Amino acid sequence: MMRFGPKIFSLILLLALTGCQGFRYLLPGHSDHERTAPVHMEIGQSLVALKTPIRMPVPGGFWLGLASDNPDIVRTEVEDGFGGKTRVTLHAVGAGMATVHYVNRLSVVGDARNEVERKRLREMSGKSFQVTSAPRGAK
């Protein structure tokens, strides 16, 4: 009888817990192939934009997330769950337009707060999309 080591057992258990779930893109027009469709929100509105599966600890790994270049217009909130499972929500907090970037959360921690961080965010961006935020009832 073949004996599995603790690392193999842990990997099998982790895969069983996550099933076949991958990244879940929850914005209209967004998928693992297309992530550039614009989003329109009203101030005060929140949208769950992305859910990620349990994160595997890999050297130089990748953990998909979102970050805003203008958190005074649209900010992102990351809710961490068991084993690195996350949910990313967009919050419209002011009127205007912001660019939201798909990023590796292991390289970019959060929203840009200044021009240096905005430049780094653009350099590290996988894809990006525009979010327009307007007062309630405005067209």
N, C-alpha and C positions, 0 to 999 in steps of 0.2 A: 504494500500500500504506500502510495506517495504521500509524503508529509509536507504540508504548506507551512512556510514560515510566517511569523507574525506580520511582516510587511505585506506579503501577498494576501493574507487574510484580510488585513485592513483595507487594501485596495479593492478587493472583491466586495467587502461590506459597504464601502463608500460608493461604488458603482451601483450596488443594489439599492441603496438609499436614494440615489439621484435618478435612477431609471435612465430613460433616454432623454431627459430634459436637457436642453441646451439654453442658450440665451433666448429670452422671450422679449421681442420688440413689440411694444404695445401702442406706439403712435401710428396713426394711419399713414400708409405709404412707406413704412420702415420695415426692413427685414435684414437678414444677414447679407443680402445682396444689394439692397437699396436703403440708404440711410440719409437721404438728403431732402426728403419732402418737407416743405415749410409747415409750421404749426402756428395757429392763431389761438390766442387765449384772451380771456378777460381778466383784468386786475382782480386778484383775490382767488382766482381759479387755480386748482392744482390738478396735475395729470400724472399718473404713474406711467413712466415712459419705458422702463427697462427692468427686467428681472434676470438675475444671473444665477446659475446653479452653484452648487458647492464648489469652492475653489480648491484646486489641487496644489499642494506645495511643490513648486517646480523652481529650480534655480533660474533666475532671469525670467520668471513666469509672466503671465498676462492675466489681468483681471479687468474686464470691460466695465467702463463707467461713463458718466457724462459730466461735463464741466461747462459752465457758462462764462463767456468773456465779459459779461456785464451783469453782475448779480444785483445791481440796483433795479434792473428791469425784470430779469428772470434768474432765479437761483435754483440750484439743484440741492436735493436732500437725499442722502444715502442712508438707508436703514439696513444695518447689518443683522444677519440672522445666524442660525446654527451653521458652523463649519465654513463661514465665508459667504453663505448665500445672501444676496442683497436685492434690495428694491430701490430704484432711483426714481424720485418724483421731481417734476418741474413745478415751480411755484411762480406765478406771475405777480410781481410785487410793485411794478411801476409801469407807466406808459412808455412805449417806444419799441425798439428792436434790439435783440441780442442774438449773438451766434452761440449755439450750443454745440460742443465738440464731443465726439466719441473718443475716449482716451483710455489708456492703460492706467488704472488706478494705482498701480505699483510705481508709476512714474509721475503722474499728476494727481495730487491728493484732492484738490477741490477747485472751486470757482476762482477766477482771476480777480484780484483786488486792485491791481495797479498795472501800468503799461508793461513793465518787465515780465510780470506773470502772464499777461495777455499774449506777449510775443512768444514766450515759452509754450503756452497753450496751443497757439497756432502751429508751432514747429512740431509738437507732439501729437497733433490731431490725426486720427484715422480718417474720419469724415466729419462733416459739420452740416448744420442746418440752421435756418433762420427761425426765430420765434418772435412773432409780433404780439405785443401785449397792449390792450386798449381798455379804457374804462368800460364798465358794464353798459350795455345797450348801444355803444358807439359802433359805427360801421366802418 
